[in-house]
Amino acid sequence: MVAAVAVGVLALGVAAQPVAFAAGRPDSVQRGLDGLVREGGVPGALATVTDGDGRSRTYTAGVGDVATGAGVPRDGQVRIGSNTKVFTSVVLLQLVGEGRLGLDDKVEEHLPGVVRGDGFDGRKITVRQLLQHTSGIPDYEAEVGEAIERGRYMAPREVLEIAFRHPATSTDGKTFHYSNTNYVLAGLIVEKVAKRPLAAEIDRRVVRRLGLRHTYFPAPRDLTIREAHPQAYHQDVVGGPLRKVTEIDPSAAWAAGQMVSTNSDMNRFFSALLGGRLLREEQLRAMRTTVPVVEGAEVGYGLGLISRPLSCGGVYWGHGGDITGFETRGGVGPDGRAVSVAVTTDPADYKVTERLEGLVDQALCR
């Protein structure tokens, strides 16, 4: 998921220009993480850089627990928020490749009678539009933050009810508007077509297939993070006190943002996906066909993948995610280098997101 205050543009890390970090020196990524802690005010930060040959280097900065001063676990598990959307999209696109549904199918064909609202109708919206956030279906996120933090379980149909109280964000089927509701519906379509739970399909088709040993979809009402991890914190306002929010119920995020992983697993996942190991050529091409996120910004959204320009030329592909207590950014560059960065708070200050984006750019360009 992405922070409600930043839906659509800020949460996707769209900045006018990448923030500059010192480039070309071996410890530049470490200095970038140190800067996030020292100047960005985040409690802890961690990153993994993986070269095109699969060799990785991990980094940490700050503390993993502000109460005890314990260090940040190297390559510790974090909640990956909206990076979950990429897993959901991959599974759905695999089903497309198997001929079990089509991207231009109407949502109504798979979820009859489910999508009805003020200005939106499942009889007119396609599966492709869900994955690309051009459906016009409103988001629900701004209204579920308290439930997530209090550990209240929310079923997919409950968050749909919240979203459907609001009018459509657009009606032309072409305008990008980021909405977690789209991916809740995509997850329900996966379950309807595969006749298995979404979490089981992600585990079978992606996690186990790639050997992502530290990646999982939390079970219903599971508030914990299984393996070594830093504590997570929330800050209501810039400079305000940090409140520990490590144990939450991410169920409201579900197919849009519920998963847990590590930076090294995320590098492996994105590298395998973009290397053609998870999807057939036609589906991967469709996934990388983008619409502009916002006019004037060179950022495009495909079917669960985001392309962002690099300061050294070309683009990189990834996603990113914000969920209560964590923010993550990363992706794969033209030469196959992969970078994932996480901080242990959902920042109240967008400048932290800009620094994260800048650090990813610097690490991919060095």
N, C-alpha and C positions, 0 to 999 in steps of 0.2 A: 504494500500500500504506500501511498504518498501522503505527506502531511496535508491536512485539510486547508491550511492557510496558503498552500502553494500548488494547489491542484492545477494541472494543465500545462504550466510553463515552468514556474520556479521549481516545482518538485521534480521535474525532468532534468534539472541542471542546465537550463538554457541561459547562458550568459552572453553578452555582446562579444566579448573576447575572453579567451582562456586567461586565468590569473597566472602571472609569470612566477616560476620558481627557478632557482639556479640549476642549470643543465650541465650535463657532461661529466660530472664528478661522481665517483662511486657512492658517496653517502648522500646524494641529493634527495633521494626518497626519504631517507631517515630525517634529513633536515626539514622536509616538507611535513612529515608527521609531527616532529617536534614543534613546528610552527602552529599546527592545528591545536596542539595542547596549550602552548604558551600564549599565542595571540588569539586563537579561536575560542579558547575557553572550554574545550571538550575535556572530559576526564581522562579518556584513553583513546588510542587510535592504533590500528593495526593494518598491515598491508602485505600482499604477496605479489611479486613480479616473477612471471614465468616466461623464459625466452622461447623462441621458435622450436628449440630442440627439447623442450620440456623440463629444462633445469630451472629450479625456483629459488628465490631468496625471500625470506620473510623478515618483517620489521615490526617493532612495537614502539609505542611512546606513551608517556603518562602512567596512570595507575589503573589497575583493574578493579579496585575497590577503594573508594575515597575514604571509607571509615577505617580500614586497616592499612592502607598504603600498599597492599599487595600488588605485584606487577601484573601487567596484561599478559595472559597466556598466549604464547606464540602460536599463531594460526588457530586461535580459539574460535569456538562456534559463536555465531551471531544470528539474530533474526534478519533475514534478507529482504523482507518486505516485498516490494513490487517486482523484484527479480523472479518471484514465484510466477508471475504472468508468463515469462518465457517458457517455463516448464509446462504450464497449462497449454500454451499455444503449440509447443512441440508435439504434445500428445494428440491434440486435436488435428494437427497437420499430418501426423502419422496415420490417423484414421482416414483423412482425406486421401492420402496416398494409397491406402488399401481399398479405396473405392466405397467406403462405408458411409460417406456423406460428401457434400460438395461445398466449397467456399461460397458459392452463390446460392446455396439453399436458403430459403427463408427460415428465420428462427422458428416460425410457427410450425414448420414441418417436424421439428424435433421437440418443441416445447409448446404444444397446442394450448392456446388460451392463456398462456402465462404472461406474455408481454402486452399489456394494454395500459395506456395512460394518456395524459394531456399532450398531444402532438407526437406521440410515438406508438407504433403498432408492430408487433412481431410478424404480421402478415406482409409487411413491407421492408423489414430490416433483414439484411443477410448476415450469415456467419462471418464473412469477411469484414463487414462493417463493425461487428462486435470486436474482433481482434485488432482492428485499426483505429478504434475509438472515433468512428465517423457515424455511429448509429444515432446520435442525438439523445440517447438514454441518459437521464440525470444520475449523478453520483449520490451515494449515501454516506460517504465517509465522515462528513462534518458532524453527523449526528450519532456516531457510535464510539467516539474516543473515550468517553467516560465508561462505557460498558467494557471496553477492552481493558482499560486500566484497573477496573474493579474485579476483573476475572469472571465476567458473566458470559456464558456461552450464548452465541447467537447463530441460529441455523441459517443457511442460505436464503430460504424463503422469507425469513424475518427481515433480512437486510433489503431484499427486493421490495417488500412492502413499504419500507422507509423511503427507498429511492423513488418508487412510483407515485408518491404523494406530490412530487414536484413536476413541473412542466419540462418538455423537451428543451435541450440546449440548442438544437438546430433541427431543421427538417429537410435539408437538401441531400442528406446521405453522403456528403463530401467533406464537410467541415470537421476538423479535428477538435475534439473536446475530451480530455482525459476523464474517464469514469470507471471506477472500480466495478461498478455494476455490470459493465460489459463482460468482465472476466468471471464474475459469479455465474452469469448466464452461460458463458463458454464452458465452465466447469460442469454445469448441469447437463449441457449437451454431450460432453464426454461421457458422463455417467449413463445417459440415456442410450447412446450409441454402443458403448463398450459393454454395457450391462455389468459394470463393476464400479466400485468407489473410485473417485478421482485420485485419492492418495495412493491406492493400490496400483492404479495405472501409471502414475508418475514413478512410483518405486520400481515397477516391473520394466517399464519401457525406457526409462532414463537413468535412474539412480543406480540400480544394479547392473544395468548394461554397461555403464561407464566406470563402475567401481568407485562411486562417490561415497566413500565409507563414512563420511561425517555429515551427510546431507539427509534430511528426513522431513516428512510432513507430519507435524504434531497431531497426535490423536485428539479426539474431542475432549475438552476439559483438561487437557494437559497444559499446566501453567509453567512448567520448568523447561530448562535447556539441558539436554542430557549429559554432554561432555564438558570438558574444561572450557570456561567462557569468562569474559569480563562481566562485571555487573553493568546494568543499563540504567540510564538516568533520564529524567525529563526536567525541562526548565520552562516555566510558564512565560517568562519574559527575559530579554537579554540582561545578563548580569544577576538574574534572580537565583534563589537557592536551587540546588539539585535535589530531586526527589527520586529515590531508587524505584525502578519499575521493571526489574528483571523478570519477575513472575507475573505474567499477564495471560489473558486468554485471547489468542489471536484469531479465534474462530470467525469473527466478523470479516476478517480479511480473506479467509478461505482461498479460493482459486486465484484471488488477486494479490495475496500477500502473506500467507501463513507460514511459509517454510523456514527452516533453520539450515545453515550451512557454514562453511569456512571459506576464507579467501582462496585457498589453494584448490578446493573443490570447485568453486565458481570459475576459476581460471580453466580448469580441466573441462568443465561443462561448456563454456562459451567457445573454447578452442575446438572441441569435438563437434559442436553444432555448426560452426562456421566452416569447419573442415569437411563437412558433408557426411559425418558419421551417424547422424540421427535422422536426417530427412532425405528423401529423394530430391533430385535436382530441381524438379518442377516446383515442389513445395518450398524448398529453400529459396528459390528465386522469388516466389510469391512473398515469402517472409521478409525478404530484403527490398521489396517494392514499397516505397515510402510516400507518405503525404507530409506536407510541411506542418510542423508543430505550431509555429506562429509566423506570421508574415515578417520577413526581414531577418529571420534567424536561420542559419544553415543547419538546422536540426530536423531530421525526418523520422517519422514513426512508421514502421512496417507492421507486420503481423506479430507484435510482441517483441520486436527488436527496434532499437533506436540507433540511428547513425548520427555521429557528431563530428564536426571538422576538427582536424589536428593543426596545431600551430606550425608544424613542420611539413604540412601538406597531406592531402588525402583525408580519409575519415576513419574512425573506429566504430565498431559495432558492440553494443552491450545493452544495458538497461539501467539499473539502479533502483534503489528502494528506500523508503522511509517508513518506519513503523515505530510505535511508542518505544523509545529507548535506544534506537539504532538508526543510523543512516549509512547507506552503502552506495558506492559508485565503482564502475570499472568497465572493462571490455577488451576487445582484441583489435590490434592495429594491423596495418597492411602487411607487415613482415612476420605476423604470427605471434608477436609478443603480446602477452596477456597481463592485465593488471587488475587487482581488486583491492579496494580500500574501504575500511569501515571505521566509524567513530561510535562511541558508546553513549550517545545522546541523540535525540531528535532535535536538532538545534532550533532555537528561537530566532537566530540571526542568519539570514540568507547568505551573509558573507562566508559563513562556514561551508555552505554548499558550494559556493564559488571556489573556495580554496580546495575542496575535495576534487572538483572538476579540473582545476589547474594542476593538481598533483597527478591525476591520471594522465593528463596531456603531457606533462613533463616526463613521466616515467615511460610513456610510449614513444616519445620523441628522442630520448637521449641515445 
